[in-house]
Amino acid sequence: MATFFGEVLSVYSRAVEEDDEELDENEEDEQIRKELEGKREVCLHWNPEISEALSSGNKCQCSDFILAVGDNAARFVSAYILTSANWDKVGHASVWNERSRPFTGQMSEESACVFYRHKDNPSVLICQVTCYIAEDQLFQWTEKVFDCLQHRELKVTVLSDSSVADYKTADYLSDSSVPFLRSLHTTNYSGLPICPSLEQPNIVTGLPAAVLNHCQVHHIAAVVYQCYSDIIGPDSVTMETYKPALTKLGKSIQLDSSPSTDVFRKFVKTTDIQSNLYI
Amino acid sequence: MFIASEKSTASFKDFTLVMPAVAVGNVGQLAVDLIVSTLNMTRVGYVHTDCLIPMAGNNPYATCKEDSEQIHTAAEVYTAPELKLAVLQIRAPIIQTKSKKFRQLITSWIKASGFSRTVVLSSSHAYQRDDQQLQGTPLRYLVTPSLLKMSADALKELGWREMERVPAFPGLADANSEPRLYIPGGGITKGLYTDSCAEDLPLAVLLLFCSEGDNIPDAFTLVNHLNDWLHLLDNPSQAPNKWKIPTSWSLLFGSGLPPALF
């Protein structure tokens, strides 16, 4: 849409395209479409130990599954939990879609969605997701991952980043109140709240929503902690907001309550470098 | 697929199903929201499918603090057994490449559940109306042959206007091109209707020509129109505020304004 002065605005439309005629595809089109579909499949790659267990029909014994979605959530997990050497990388998921970059090579694909397991307590599984998972891949990702986990006594905790611009409230949010946490849990979850529940009309979307939907219909206890922040990119204040969400799990995981600045330096890239405004 | 929530072993035998089509201005979905919140319907299950974009939130129909913390998902089924009414609410867009699969899923579920009839609430782009459609009421209906057999008298009595077939190439007089059903912006409406005709399902489509914006008035128009037929509420047109607006409709135009502005 262009304004009177000619600026082009990208406006989200609620109109729905009419999927009128069934597309008459020729063979070549169909083949291309099928290939693309195949490429968009979500693939899980586990280490030999787990994949052997899975192929013999034994699902992963898991009591706590912690899923960190987004830059801040993932880096919080890195800085506060994974720095203790007690974690093994046990697998990763590869997801290809329209936002995947072709030239970044194998390394980044493998580090975008990684599973870790505790060495002493293998029933704790952590997953960090920093890549974009397209709308049509969310359901599949969730089905595939939860297919590998044993459902009994499973507790799922999801940490998720969000922009405060997406948060709706009748009161004006002052700067001092940001960042903050909101939670949303399934019916089977029974835990003391550590933050206010997500108020209507706010909703959760993306991977956290896919996980919640799956857990709700399969009667799994799950909770999502959504952190609303006004800073783009990773920063230590936003990361710290997640702390109360995991201190509750204290028994099963060791939380490094105050990581050294060296640790942070590794995970928080200074954003000034990227800005070339004042060179 | 339909998954019942734990307590209920719901039977939909001889129930009427009301469902929205995700379409222009979300009018159908808003109208369904009004029905669920006004009739205090209970959730009996979910439609859990990869055809919808996942979303989740707390209870959209919360009336007090106690019942607000209750997770709700992208597509859910509600019932009011005393009215023999079931409602499917869809809260997320359908993934474009999977709309055909979604239609098949819905029609096979309707068949398997034994609904006596299905009403689809929908909308269509107002700006794409042709000359004959511009005049008079913006409301239209469509029924499948098998529903027409059941409800022909009732429909005659209501005096509704059927959705017009439009020529495929307006302005061209071609004897070979038959006028076709055209519902721009209606999402799966047309597909669902033609599928139901082919499979002999009793299904009606109620639709409204509208534009995007604040579509709350459109939702009231459509739900009142439906009520003329199904009599869910007695005479809501005399007391226009009988429909209860759910809490999830708040903050339609965004958050509160900073007080420093004034």
Interface residues (C-beta under 8 A of the other chain):
Chain A: S13 R14 A15 V16 E17 E18 D19 D20 E22 E135 D136 L138 F139 Q140 T142 E143 Y167 K168 T169 A170 D171 Y172 L173 L184 H185 T186 T187 S197 L198 E199 Q200 P201 N202 I203 V204 T205 G206 P208 A209 A210 L212 N213 H214 Q216 V217 H219 V224
Chain B: I3 E6 V22 A23 V24 G25 N26 Y46 H48 T49 D50 I53 P54 M55 A56 G57 N58 N59 P60 A62 S68 E69 Q70 I71 T73 A74 P93 I95 Q96 T97 K98 S99 K100 H125 Y182 I183 P184 G185 G186 G187 I188 K190 G191 E212 T247 S248 W249 S250 L251 G254 S255 G256 L257 P258 P259
